[in-house]
Amino acid sequence: MPGIVSTVIKLALVCLGVGLVLAFFDVDPVKLLHNFPQAIRSAFQVVVDMIRWAVPYITLGAVVVVPIWLVVVLLRLLRNRRT
């Protein structure tokens, strides 16, 4: 029983936090439920836009980071073979 009570308390605290954040952005719960499909599409579009923004920077960083990482891994392998 204590596990259930603590879970309910944690859920209530998370709901309170999410509610405060949504209230800060003037999100009305009735409108959110009424426009739920559109809200999901909008949220998905935000995620897609974030990925489209991040991919070029990830690729640019990978051009530098991956070769350095590969050299470090190869040097460790060579060092381990000698010992």
C-alpha positions in Angstrom: 0.0 0.0 0.0 2.8 2.6 0.7 4.1 2.1 -2.8 0.7 3.1 -4.2 0.5 6.1 -2.0 3.9 7.3 -2.9 3.2 6.8 -6.6 0.0 8.8 -6.3 1.8 11.6 -4.5 4.6 11.6 -7.2 1.9 11.7 -10.0 0.2 14.6 -8.2 3.4 16.6 -8.0 4.3 15.9 -11.6 0.7 17.0 -12.7 1.1 20.1 -10.6 4.4 21.0 -12.2 3.1 20.3 -15.7 0.0 22.3 -14.9 2.1 25.3 -13.8 4.2 25.2 -16.9 1.1 25.0 -19.1 -0.6 27.8 -17.2 2.6 29.9 -17.7 2.1 29.5 -21.5 -1.6 30.3 -21.2 -2.7 26.8 -22.2 -6.4 26.3 -21.5 -7.2 22.6 -20.6 -10.6 22.7 -22.3 -9.1 24.1 -25.5 -6.3 21.6 -25.3 -8.8 18.7 -25.0 -11.0 20.1 -27.7 -8.1 20.6 -30.1 -6.1 17.6 -29.0 -5.4 16.2 -32.5 -4.1 19.6 -33.7 -2.1 19.9 -30.5 -0.4 16.5 -31.2 0.3 17.5 -34.8 1.8 20.8 -33.6 3.9 19.1 -31.0 5.1 16.5 -33.6 6.0 19.4 -36.0 8.0 21.1 -33.3 10.0 17.9 -32.8 10.5 17.5 -36.5 11.7 21.1 -36.8 14.1 20.6 -33.9 15.6 17.5 -35.6 15.9 19.4 -38.9 17.7 22.1 -37.0 20.0 19.8 -35.1 21.1 17.3 -37.8 23.5 19.7 -39.7 25.2 20.7 -36.4 25.5 17.0 -35.4 27.0 16.2 -38.7 29.4 19.1 -38.5 30.5 18.1 -35.1 30.8 14.4 -36.2 33.3 15.4 -38.9 35.7 16.5 -36.1 34.7 14.2 -33.2 34.5 10.8 -34.9 38.0 10.8 -36.4 39.5 11.9 -33.1 37.5 9.2 -31.2 38.6 6.6 -33.8 42.3 7.5 -33.3 41.9 7.3 -29.5 40.3 3.9 -29.7 42.9 2.6 -32.1 45.7 3.9 -29.8 44.1 2.1 -26.8 43.9 -1.1 -28.8 47.5 -0.9 -29.8 48.6 -0.1 -26.2 46.5 -3.1 -24.9 48.1 -5.5 -27.4 51.6 -4.5 -26.3 51.0 -5.2 -22.6 
